[in-house]
Amino acid sequence: MSEYEEDIAEAIRVILGTTQGERVMRPSFGCGVQEFIFGLTDDTSLHLLESNIQEAIRNWEPRVHEVDVKAVPEADDPGKVMIRISYLVRTTNNLFNQVYPFYLFEGSK
């Protein structure tokens, strides 16, 4: 992975880790994944989580396109959802994947 592509991966992690309203000069920056903490892992909630992440990446990371997000609950840990993100880098048209563990409950494994 080139430095450029590593920068993109890091930018996506920053988007996911930033709560909307956290940045004073850019209150709409970030992603609302924190709203799903202590939430359910039913199909509706997982779809909303996927949509929220996909929209945030499309809005805040212009270097990628064809963003696909899947939220998959861990079978052995009910408090953990694995967020699988795939995207194409615009300049190289290379496909990349990222997996972001999301913990719904404090103290999960």
N, C-alpha and C positions, 0 to 999 in steps of 0.2 A: 504494500500500500504506500503510495507516495505521500509526501508531506501535505499536499493539497487535499488529498482524500482523507487524510487523518484529521485535517482541520474541519472538514465537513462533518465527520463522525463526532468530533468534539462539539461542534456547534449544535448538532442534534441533541446530544446529551445535555447541553446547556438549556436548550429550549424545553426539554422534558423536565428538567430540574428547577425551572423558574416558574413561580406562581404568577399568574396574571395580576398586575397591580403592584408587584414587588419592585419593579424599576420605576422610579419617580418620573423620569423623562420619557419613558415608553410604557405607559401603564397597560397597554394591550399585549405587550410582548410576553411570551411564555406559553405555557400549556396548562390546562386545568386538571391535570391528573390527580392533584392533591384532593380534589373534590370527591374522588372515588375511594379514598382511605376509609376504612371501616364499612365499605359498601358490600353489596352482594356480588356474587360471581355468576349471576344468571345471564342468559343470552342477551337480554336487553341492555344490561349494564355493561357487558363486555363490548357490545356493538357501539354504545355511546363512547366508551373509552377509546376504541379504535378510531372512531370518527373524529373525536376531539384531538387526538394525536396527529392524525393525518392532516387535518385542517391547519394545525399549528405549524407543522413542518412545511406545508405548502405556502403558508403566509410568511414564514420567517427564514426559510432556507432556499433562496432562489437558485442556488447552484445544483439543485437536484430536481428530478421530475419522475413521473411514474411511481409515486410513493404508494406502497402497500403496507398496511399494518394489520397484524393479527395478535389478539390477546388470548393467550391460552392458559387456563388455570393449571397449576401443578397438581398432579394426582396425589402425590405423597405429602403435600403441604397446602392445606386449604387456604392459607393466608397469603399465598404467593401466586402472582400471575406473571407469566413470561410474555413480554411484549416483543414480537418479532417484526422488525422494520426492514423492508427492502426498498431500494431506490436506485435510479440510474443517475450517474453524474453527467450533467449536461455536456461538459467539454470533451469528455472521453467516451461517453456512452457505455461506461463500465457499470456492471451491476454490483451492488454491495448490500450486505446484510448486517444488521445489528440486533443484538438481543439485549433487552433492558429488563432486569428483574424488578418487579413492582410488588411491594409488600402491602397488603391490605390491612394487616393487623400488626400492632407493635409486638415485638417479641417472637415473630415468626422465625422459623429456622434460617 
